[in-house]
Amino acid sequence: MKVGFVFPGQGSQYVGMGKDIYEDEQDIAGIFTEADETLHFSLSRLCFYGPEEELTLTTNAQPAILTVSYALWKLLDNKGIEAHFVAGHSLGEYTALVVSGAVAFNEAVQLVRKRGRYMQEAVPVGQGAMAAIIGLQLDEVDKICMDELKDKIVSPANYNSQDQVVISGETNAVNEASERAKIKGAKRVIPLKVSAPFHSPLMKPAEIKMQEDIYRTVFKDLKIPLFNNVDASLVEVSSEAKKYLIRQITAPVKWYQIIMNMKAKGVDTFVEIGPGKVLTGLIKRICPDCRTYNIQDRKSLDETFNSLIELK
């Protein structure tokens, strides 16, 4: 058995996440306390009690997901379960880097709080949009964005699976690309309820600001190799980890390619650690012969741990 840990990104948050493990585990309560003290407000209360509209704000959702995901991983780590590789979807790459020992948790929480603010500020509300295109091959979506609409700002933002791509950019360009995708045979085109056009060239102002913050932060070489978002290659050196974190703000998330590369390295068991089950669903579509598990609360933690022990 070769195990890969994967960590979710923004959109997976929900009110109540992390509450049960916070109440049951003293060590885990300390992680939430550290996040609260680092950010100078009660992030833990926001995770446990909401309100949802406040938790969903980009500046809050990003550190909240990181904190809950890290706390859940810590519980699994305490039980002696280790990964051969790690990866994270967008924001989740920060969690993966904390888990790999590249960056301290409190430093990462501060970084993603700033990342959320910079991304929100980069484009005025209403000027950018995102849409999920389902049932069209990746190269067909690339052709629409990069050839047919090359003079407009719209590009792939997430290569989520072999037939699901999220596009991002200026609102009119995203709408036009969506219509072209329907004409070419897309099964569904779903406009996403997002506050900004993430992973598009419009995020350049956020990338420039994050570059300064990331280079000021101390990173160490990784103890667990990571497959990065930008080109799906392996990262083990701190300088490379920083470079890819900066580039991922405007570059598309190559999730499909990451999972395929992990599989090529022998990973046959994937454990999604964090709120929600989005990545688990995508991995099942990408790699139907792989084992998939999800840890988002005490119940799923115990179930996954027991299953992994049986496999050993």
N, C-alpha and C positions, 0 to 999 in steps of 0.2 A: 504494500500500500504506500503510495506517495501522495502526500496531502498538500493542498494549496488553501491558504486562508484568503478570503476576499472580503472587502469592506465597502458598504454602500455609500452613495453620495446623496446630495440634496434631493428632497422629495420623499425620502423614506421616513421622515419624522412623523410621530403621532403623540398626542397627549397621553401621558401615563408611561411612556417608555422609560425603562430603567428603575421604576419605582419599587418593584418587588425585590430586586437584588440589592437596592440601596437599604431597604428595611431589614434584609436578612443577613447582610455581610458587612462587618465593621470595616474591613480593608477597602471594600468597594465604596462605602460611604465616604471614605477619605479622598477618593478620586473626585467625587462630586464636590466635596468641600474645597479641594484644591482648585477646581475650575471656577467655583464661585469667588474665591479669594483672588484668583488671578485676573478675572474679568471685572471684579468690583460690583457684581450684582448677582442675584440668586438665579443662576442658570438652572440649577437643580429643580427649584420650584416651578420654573417654566416648563421643564421636561415633564414633571409629574402632574401638574395641575393646569397648565396652559395659562391664558387662553390660546386656542389654536391659531387665531389670526396673528398673535404676537410670536408664537413659536415658529410659524411659517416664514416670518421675515428672514430674508437671506442672511442678515448679520447675526441672527439668533440661531437659525436652523443649522448652520454649518458647525459652530462650536458644540451645539447640543448633540448632533449626530456623532461627532468625533468622540465626545465624552462618553456617551452610552456605549458606543462600539468598543472603545478602549476598555471600559469597565467589564463588559461581557468577555472580551478576550482575556483579561486578567484572571477571571474565574476559571476559564478553560486552561490557561497557562499554569495556574496553581494546582490543577489536577494532573499536570505532566504531559498534556497533549501539545505537540510541537508541529510546525509546518516546515515543509521543504522549500516552499516559495510563498510569497505574498503578492497581492495586487489590490488596488482600490479603484473604484469608479469615480473619476473626477476628485471631488472632496475626499473620497475614501482613500486616495493615495497618501494623504497626510496621516490617516490612521495607520495605514500599512507601514509608513516610515517610523512612526512611534513604536509600533510593535517590533520592527526590525532593529530598534536601538539607534536609529540614525538621528533622531531629534527628541528632546525631552517633551513630555506631555504638556507641561505648562507653557512651553515655548510654542508648541503646535496649536494650542487653544488660542493663544494670542494671534498667531498668524492667520488662522482661518476666520477669526472674528474680523480682522482687517480685510482679508480677502473678500468676505461677504459684503463689507461696506464699499470697497473699491469697485466691485462688480456691479453693485446696485447703482453707484454714482456714475458709472461710465457712459450710460445711455439714458436719456430722458424717457420716462414711462410712456409707452405707446409707440415709440419710434422703432422698437425692435420686437421680434417675435420668434417663436420656435414651433416646429410641428414634427410629429412622428409619422414617417412614411412606412407602411407595413405591406409586405407582399411584393416588393420590388427589389431586385438584386442590387447589391452595393454599387456595381459599376454603372448601372442605369441611373441611380441617384447622383453619382459623381458626374455623369455626363450632363445631366440637367443643370447642375449648379456650376460646373467648371467650364463647360463648353457652350451650352445653349444660353445661359444667363451670366456669362463671364464678365460682362460689363456692369453687373449689379452685385450688391453685397448680400450674397446668400451662399452658404457652404454647409457641408456635413458637419455636425457637431458631435454626434455619438454614433459610432458603428456598433450597435448593440447586439446584433446577431446577423446571420446570413441574409435575412430578409426584413430587417428592421433598422432604419436609419433615422435619426433625428436631425433636422436641418435648422439652421439658425441664421439670423441676419436682419436686414431692414424689413419692416412689416410688409411693404408692398412686394418686395422681392420674394419673401417667404410664401406669400399668398400665390404669386405667379408660379413659383416652383411646385407648390402643392397641386395646382390645377394641372400642370404638365405631368406630374406623377400619376394623377388619376387617369389622364388620357393614355398614358403608357401602360396602364393596367394595375396600378397599385390597388390592393384590396381595401385598404383604409388609409385615410389621411386625417390625423387627429391634431388639431391646434392645441398646444400645451398652455396651461395656466401658469405662466412664469412671469417674473417681474423684470427680466432682462434677457437679451439674446446671448446666452452663455456659449463659450467655446466658438466664438466667431471673431473676425477681425475687428469688430466694433468694441471688443474688450481690451483693445491695445492700451488705453489709459490705465486700466487696472493692472495689466501686465507690467507696465513701467513702474508703478508704485510698489507692486509686490516684489519686484526685483530688488529694490533697495532693502526691504524688510527681510527677505530671505537671505541675502548676502550678509546681513548683519547678525544673523542667527547662527549659533554654533551647531554644525552637523558633524556626525561621526560616520565612519564607514559602516555599512550594513552587516548585521549578524545573520540576517535571512535575506537571500537575494529577492529582488523585487522586479516585476515586469511593469514598466512605466506606461503611462497613458499615451504619450506622444508618438512613439514608434513601436511599442510593444516589445522592446528589447529588454534584456536583463540589466539591472543596475545594482552595483555592489559598493561603489565608491561615493563618498559624500559630495564631491564636487559635481558628479554626474547627477546625483539626486536633486541637487539645487537647480541645475540647468533645466531638467525636465519639469520640475514644479513650476518654474517661471513660464516655460513654453506652453504648458498645458492650458493656460488661461485663454489663449486664442486658438489653440490647435484642437482638432477633434479628438474625442476619446475613442481609442481603437480597442474597444472591449472584445469584440469578436476575435480580433487578431491575438489579443492577450490570452484568451482561453485556449485558442488553437495552439499557441506557442507553449503554454503550460502543459497541455496534453502531449505535445511533441517531446517535452522534457520528462515525460513519464507520469505526470500527475493524473491520477484516476479517481481521486476523492477531493471534492471541493466543499469547504465549510464557509458559508456566508455568516459573518459575525457583525451584528448591528440590527437596528430596527428595520422591519419589513422583510419581504422575500423577493424583491425585484431581481436581484442578481441570480438567485437560485432558479427562478423561472427562465431567465435568459440562458443560463448554463445548460439547463435541461434541453433547450432547443438547439444549442450549439453542439453539445456533446451528449447525446442521449444515452450513450453507453457508460458515462461516468456516474459515480455515486455523488449525490448532492445532499447537503445538510444545511440547516439554518438555525442560528442561535440568536434569539431576540428577547428571551426572558428565561426565568428559572426552569420552567417546564421543558422548553426546547433545548436548553443547556443540558439538562439531565438526560434527555432522550438521545441527543447527539453524542454525549460522552459515552453512554452505554453502548451505542452502536459502534463507535470507534474502538472501544475496548474489545468488543466481540471480533471485529475485523483483524485486530492485532493478533 
